Amino acid sequence: MRRKLAAGNWKMNGLSASLSELEAMGKAAGGASDVLICPPATLVAPAAAAAKDTGVSIGGQDCHAAASGAHTGDISAPMLKDAGASHVILGHSERRTDHGERNEDVRLKAKAAWEADMVAVICVGESLTERDAHNTLDIIGGQLAGSIPDGATGHNLVVAYEPIWAIGTGKVPTTDQIGEVHDFIRARLERRFGSGVGRSVRLLYGGSVKASNAEEIFAVSNVDGALVGGASLKASDFVPIIEALNAAG
Ligand code: 13P
């Protein structure tokens, strides 16, 4: 059985004062779902300290492919791990767009995360142009093949499906559209890694998830949780999403 996962991506949001949200989120943790918050890098260490004993895990939002070296401004997987992170989001569409990250970059970063004994949360998703051209599954298939290294397991990999056009827009795919992509990702993982591993990897949906749509999204087959942006910044928005996931069958 896959444990459900409610993950929050704070993106470039959050100052020290935001850490107080973690305590309230922690009160909702410890149920049927795991809870993960990925704050900006400046808050990873204090967030890990604040989340200690709450049941909330802390993750980074990116890492370098190398463990150390002359890479000004970058952060390595061992550094995130040392700061208290257990997970790292990789290949988010905002990184692919803003920083030109390609599938092969994401794959090397995921290997670095695994070498640091961290879970890689690898993001895939199509643009609206690609969906309108009926290329969604081709795009997702290429991203999965190129971004996930060999050696994936249910313990070291989470895949997040985030249609770019649904991120921060309030637009959400239909449950049929989400189900089609999640079933496709599951089949691809089973084909490549074997059915045991393929079935054990958790698949998250991300893109304008909020309390009001969480229940119907969590009822979709092969949706094991969510990667939430805006609605993960405040406990008052995120806790109802965690509760909806705890209640999902
Ligand atoms: P929103 O929930 O703000 O649409 O962001 C989704 C996302 O990109 C999470 O990684």
Boltz pocket constraint, residues with backbone or C-beta under 6 A from the ligand:
constraints:
  - pocket:
      binder: B
      contacts: [[A, 9], [A, 92], [A, 162], [A, 166], [A, 167], [A, 168], [A, 169], [A, 170], [A, 206], [A, 207], [A, 208], [A, 209], [A, 227], [A, 228], [A, 229], [A, 230], [A, 231]]
      max_distance: 6.0
